[in-house]
Amino acid sequence: MKAVALVNKNFFNKKNNNNIYNVNLSGVNLNCGVVDIPKPHFDNKHYKNDNYVLIRVLSFSCNYRDKGIILKSALRMNSGNTYNQMPVSFFGSDFVGIVEEIGKNVSRFNIGDRVIPNCSYPKADNDTAAPGVVTNEASKGWLRINEAKLIAIDDSMDDDIAAGFSIGGQTSESMIRRTHIHEGQKALVLSARSNTSLFIINGLLKRNIDTTIMSTTDWSSEELSIVNGAHYIKISRNSKCWPDDIGKFDVIFDPFFDLHLSDAVKHLNINGRYITCGYKNQHDNFKESTDYLHENNLSRIMIQSMINNLSIMGNCIGTTEDLKRAISKYSRSMKPFRIYDTLSSESIDKFINETYNLRQRFGKVIMKY
Ligand SMILES: NC(=O)c1ccc[n+]([C@@H]2O[C@H](COP(=O)([O-])OP(=O)(O)OC[C@H]3O[C@@H](n4cnc5c(N)ncnc54)[C@H](OP(=O)(O)O)[C@@H]3O)[C@@H](O)[C@H]2O)c1
């Protein structure tokens, strides 16, 4: 199978360097390319494969979390120290694939089933699997995975959507469940253009929650029509505070606490809940000169929380039930995110560029094998 990867120029024949594509990511040059990955041998009688299946990836996508992982791999590859250098490095955490081989205790899947990751956290679905994200190497194309870390999907979900579904679906349903938000309450979703927020907005609108969305990006009328029913607030990336007149909310959903926590607690009603699943500066190279504008002052945050009986919650992914609920709520007519682009392996540079460097990206960029 042709698979995309970061490639180390030092390990490649000079003649092949024409097939290496360069992309800039947070000031670091990435060398990307297409490599041949043969189907690995999978011994279905070996006890180590008892609970495992071999997956052939059909399509995959990257999340914000993968940006830091990609950057770390590239920096290690670019370093002068040959002991640290890898010849290739794969990436990507969401995928859809086909079960090609199964171990002898596998009971949930048959060969030919179409599956996506189940990142169940904090507990995996059985004791032989670890909780959390299933892979950071979806681009490798062939993946050996414990059956507890997968879930089957039916034909109602296309490959493009399935390839970007699990982490956003599982996380957004967990966040909505844990805040106990219900009809009649008001929600604010921050960094609304992020894929995670698009999932959350979709989940809230499907539950008839009064939803306001805040974004630092201009949305076209077509994009706004996708979140029809939500109130849109545009803020500047370079302003110190939010506008005062936006009112107060019962629940605030935030994918980047280092950008918003201070402002968010000021805009919660008594007994309000703030929930976050991430932060911007996941790598030192992501730091910006304007970060001081968003500094979180712990004393101020805690005083505000105490006086108003607020709950501040962290959230990491979600349970299998959360993922099942996300899948059951999926509808073709009200998809949780849009496909910004679907690309093939020769467009690996475009894939990275659109995923991480394009401010106007709305939705997911999918790599189709
Ligand atoms: N813990 C978990 O289980 C979990 C699961 C899923 C996601 N997450 C976290 O959720 C967050 C979002 O992930 P994602 O993959 O959905 O992200 P994404 O789609 O890449 O997010 C892009 C959006 O984030 C905002 N943004 C990005 N860089 C920014 C900057 N420098 N300044 C201001 N805003 C910026 C912008 O929103 P606007 O244009 O609307 O302002 C941008 O459109 C990440 O922190 C990720 O780690 C965590």
The ligand as a Tripos MOL2 file, in Angstrom:
@<TRIPOS>MOLECULE
LIG
   48    52     1     0     0
SMALL
NO_CHARGES

@<TRIPOS>ATOM
      1 N1         -8.7710   15.8830   25.4920 N.am      1 LIG1
      2 C1         -9.4600   15.3550   24.5040 C.2       1 LIG1
      3 O1         -9.9860   14.2620   24.6260 O.2       1 LIG1
      4 C2         -9.6410   16.1020   23.2170 C.ar      1 LIG1
      5 C3        -10.4060   15.5700   22.1820 C.ar      1 LIG1
      6 C4        -10.6220   16.3510   21.0170 C.ar      1 LIG1
      7 C5        -10.0370   17.6060   20.9420 C.ar      1 LIG1
      8 N2         -9.2710   18.0630   21.9740 N.ar      1 LIG1
      9 C6         -8.6680   19.4020   21.9530 C.3       1 LIG1
     10 O2         -9.5970   20.3090   21.3860 O.3       1 LIG1
     11 C7         -8.8810   21.3580   20.7580 C.3       1 LIG1
     12 C8         -9.3840   21.5220   19.3290 C.3       1 LIG1
     13 O3         -8.9510   20.4150   18.5350 O.3       1 LIG1
     14 P1         -9.4160   20.3210   17.0060 P.3       1 LIG1
     15 O4         -8.7060   19.1740   16.4100 O.co2     1 LIG1
     16 O5        -10.8960   20.3670   16.9820 O.co2     1 LIG1
     17 O6         -8.8310   21.7140   16.4790 O.3       1 LIG1
     18 P2         -8.8770   22.4560   15.0650 P.3       1 LIG1
     19 O7        -10.0170   22.0000   14.2470 O.co2     1 LIG1
     20 O8         -7.5150   22.4020   14.4830 O.co2     1 LIG1
     21 O9         -9.1350   23.9700   15.5700 O.3       1 LIG1
     22 C9         -8.9680   25.0570   14.7130 C.3       1 LIG1
     23 C10        -9.6090   26.2780   15.3740 C.3       1 LIG1
     24 O10        -9.0400   26.5330   16.6600 O.3       1 LIG1
     25 C11        -8.9640   27.9190   16.9020 C.3       1 LIG1
     26 N3         -7.5430   28.2840   16.9430 N.ar      1 LIG1
     27 C12        -6.5110   27.5520   16.4700 C.ar      1 LIG1
     28 N4         -5.3470   28.2010   16.6740 N.ar      1 LIG1
     29 C13        -5.6540   29.3580   17.2930 C.ar      1 LIG1
     30 C14        -4.8950   30.4690   17.7610 C.ar      1 LIG1
     31 N5         -3.5710   30.5150   17.6270 N.pl3     1 LIG1
     32 N6         -5.5370   31.4870   18.3400 N.ar      1 LIG1
     33 C15        -6.8680   31.4640   18.4780 C.ar      1 LIG1
     34 N7         -7.6530   30.4340   18.0500 N.ar      1 LIG1
     35 C16        -7.0480   29.4030   17.4620 C.ar      1 LIG1
     36 C17        -9.6510   28.5880   15.7220 C.3       1 LIG1
     37 O11       -11.0530   28.6950   16.0400 O.3       1 LIG1
     38 P3        -11.9020   30.0150   15.5940 P.3       1 LIG1
     39 O12       -11.5320   30.2390   14.1560 O.co2     1 LIG1
     40 O13       -13.3300   29.5970   15.7530 O.co2     1 LIG1
     41 O14       -11.4930   31.0940   16.5220 O.co2     1 LIG1
     42 C18        -9.4350   27.5540   14.6180 C.3       1 LIG1
     43 O15       -10.3580   27.6950   13.5680 O.3       1 LIG1
     44 C19        -7.4000   21.0140   20.9060 C.3       1 LIG1
     45 O16        -6.9110   21.6440   22.0770 O.3       1 LIG1
     46 C20        -7.4170   19.5170   21.0990 C.3       1 LIG1
     47 O17        -6.2900   19.0190   21.7340 O.3       1 LIG1
     48 C21        -9.0630   17.3140   23.0980 C.ar      1 LIG1
@<TRIPOS>BOND
     1     1     2 1
     2     2     3 2
     3     2     4 1
     4     4     5 ar
     5     4    48 ar
     6     5     6 ar
     7     6     7 ar
     8     7     8 ar
     9     8     9 1
    10     8    48 ar
    11     9    10 1
    12     9    46 1
    13    10    11 1
    14    11    12 1
    15    11    44 1
    16    12    13 1
    17    13    14 1
    18    14    15 2
    19    14    16 1
    20    14    17 1
    21    17    18 1
    22    18    19 2
    23    18    20 1
    24    18    21 1
    25    21    22 1
    26    22    23 1
    27    23    24 1
    28    23    42 1
    29    24    25 1
    30    25    26 1
    31    25    36 1
    32    26    27 ar
    33    26    35 ar
    34    27    28 ar
    35    28    29 ar
    36    29    30 ar
    37    29    35 ar
    38    30    31 1
    39    30    32 ar
    40    32    33 ar
    41    33    34 ar
    42    34    35 ar
    43    36    37 1
    44    36    42 1
    45    37    38 1
    46    38    39 2
    47    38    40 1
    48    38    41 1
    49    42    43 1
    50    44    45 1
    51    44    46 1
    52    46    47 1
@<TRIPOS>SUBSTRUCTURE
     1 LIG1         1 GROUP 0 **** ****
